[in-house]
Amino acid sequence: TSEQIEQLHRRFKQLSQNQQTIRKENFDNVPDLEFNPIRARIIHAFFDKRNLRKAASGLVEEINFEDFLTVMSYFRPIEMDMDEQQLESFRKEKLRFLFHMYDADHDGKITLQEYRNVLEELMSGNPDLEKESLRSIAEGAMLEAATTCMGQMGSDEVYEGITFEDFLKMWRGIDIETKMHVRFLTMETIAHCY
């Protein structure tokens, strides 16, 4: 809505310190991100050309207000008058944004190593969880992804990573539409991603 855009513009001005663009370091003052274990990935997502709908890979050094709105649009809430096709498109946009957060090397696949890296970041606050346990969890998740997406694999087949189509299959039935949103309650508006 126009009111939400105005709120986001105020937030942009606050983050940019009244400049025309925001750089990564401007996000250092966002309290909601301070203790988030995937803080760096969230900030990186704002500068990812794929999320800005500008290119298939690469990063930008700074973003303007229009770019900021583009990224924040992934977090807009469901509109009640959306039909099935609009809802499916909306869902795909949100999942593509998440996929890009995992696909750090921009090759169109989430590899076992990329998945391990995300798990390590997410669990960094838990000193009791050993790296070997994280490896096992990541390997189990990739095996489940391979089984879900490719069915029973032969002994000579190798699952190279989760494609976006695989990612869509894995998230089928999970209510991403209400879990990935923006809270417009105060000037502390920031994206929430669970």
Secondary structure, DSSP 8 states (H G I E B T S, - for coil): -HHHHHHHHHHHHHHHTS-S-EEGGGGGG-HHHHT-TTHHHHHHHHTBTTTTTS-SS-B-SEE-HHHHHHHHGGG----TT--HHHHHHHHHHHHHHHHHHH-TT-SS-B-HHHHHHHHHHHTTT-TTS-HHHHHHHHHHHHHHHHHHHH-S--TT-----B-HHHHHHHTTTS-HHHHEEE--SSTT--EEE-
